[in-house]
Amino acid sequence: MKLVYFYDKGCLNCHYVSLLMKKMNIYDLFDRVECSSKEGVEIKKKYNLTTAPVILVIDNNYNVIKLYNNIEKPDLINVSKFINNN
């Protein structure tokens, strides 16, 4: 399982989510991908992403298990529970 945090450098909500992830001690569990990077553009096309921040939970075959769009604190709590259960 792979956890991807898809973000935009100038996004205030992305910064807020990053701070919450650090506070919850889950920030280091994610591969962080900036949306304008080469990998970010590929992910954006592949998974048809239009906004940031997004958390993708991907299996070993690169299929999306869960996708969290426009993340808020309750979403991070759900992600944290999902991580702890798997």
TANORCOR-V623288 format. One record per residue. RES is the residue in one letter. PHI is phi in radians with two decimals (* if undefined). D_FIRST is the distance of its C-alpha to the first C-alpha in Angstrom with 2 decimals. Layout:
BEGIN
res->RES phi->PHI d_first->D_FIRST
res->RES phi->PHI d_first->D_FIRST
END
This chain:
BEGIN
res->M phi->* d_first->0.00
res->K phi->-2.19 d_first->3.79
res->L phi->-1.92 d_first->6.79
res->V phi->-2.13 d_first->9.99
res->Y phi->-1.85 d_first->13.44
res->F phi->-1.72 d_first->15.98
res->Y phi->-2.42 d_first->19.46
res->D phi->-2.11 d_first->23.10
res->K phi->-1.01 d_first->25.25
res->G phi->-1.57 d_first->28.25
res->C phi->-1.51 d_first->26.65
res->L phi->-1.16 d_first->27.93
res->N phi->-1.13 d_first->25.35
res->C phi->-1.10 d_first->22.56
res->H phi->-1.10 d_first->24.42
res->Y phi->-1.05 d_first->24.80
res->V phi->-1.11 d_first->21.10
res->S phi->-1.04 d_first->20.41
res->L phi->-1.10 d_first->23.13
res->L phi->-1.12 d_first->21.81
res->M phi->-1.10 d_first->18.33
res->K phi->-1.12 d_first->20.28
res->K phi->-1.09 d_first->22.49
res->M phi->-1.52 d_first->19.71
res->N phi->1.05 d_first->18.23
res->I phi->-2.10 d_first->14.75
res->Y phi->-1.01 d_first->15.66
res->D phi->-1.29 d_first->14.53
res->L phi->-1.41 d_first->10.88
res->F phi->-1.80 d_first->10.69
res->D phi->-1.45 d_first->11.39
res->R phi->-1.68 d_first->14.71
res->V phi->-2.20 d_first->16.21
res->E phi->-1.38 d_first->19.88
res->C phi->-1.12 d_first->20.85
res->S phi->-1.66 d_first->23.83
res->S phi->-1.31 d_first->22.20
res->K phi->-1.03 d_first->21.82
res->E phi->-1.13 d_first->18.03
res->G phi->-1.10 d_first->18.57
res->V phi->-1.12 d_first->21.14
res->E phi->-1.14 d_first->18.95
res->I phi->-1.12 d_first->16.15
res->K phi->-1.03 d_first->19.06
res->K phi->-1.21 d_first->20.54
res->K phi->-1.07 d_first->17.56
res->Y phi->-1.85 d_first->16.47
res->N phi->0.95 d_first->20.10
res->L phi->-1.53 d_first->19.75
res->T phi->-2.08 d_first->23.16
res->T phi->-2.32 d_first->22.81
res->A phi->-2.34 d_first->21.14
res->P phi->-1.48 d_first->19.52
res->V phi->-2.41 d_first->16.38
res->I phi->-1.98 d_first->12.92
res->L phi->-2.00 d_first->10.24
res->V phi->-1.87 d_first->6.97
res->I phi->-2.07 d_first->5.67
res->D phi->-1.44 d_first->4.46
res->N phi->-1.18 d_first->5.65
res->N phi->-1.68 d_first->8.97
res->Y phi->1.12 d_first->8.77
res->N phi->-1.65 d_first->9.73
res->V phi->-1.33 d_first->9.75
res->I phi->-1.50 d_first->8.98
res->K phi->-2.47 d_first->10.95
res->L phi->-2.35 d_first->13.20
res->Y phi->-1.99 d_first->15.52
res->N phi->-1.70 d_first->18.69
res->N phi->0.77 d_first->21.49
res->I phi->-1.14 d_first->19.89
res->E phi->-2.22 d_first->22.28
res->K phi->-0.98 d_first->22.25
res->P phi->-1.05 d_first->21.66
res->D phi->-1.13 d_first->18.46
res->L phi->-1.14 d_first->17.22
res->I phi->-1.11 d_first->18.33
res->N phi->-1.10 d_first->16.32
res->V phi->-1.10 d_first->13.11
res->S phi->-1.06 d_first->14.07
res->K phi->-1.10 d_first->14.78
res->F phi->-1.07 d_first->11.52
res->I phi->-1.09 d_first->9.74
res->N phi->-1.17 d_first->12.58
res->N phi->-1.44 d_first->12.42
res->N phi->-2.06 d_first->8.94
END
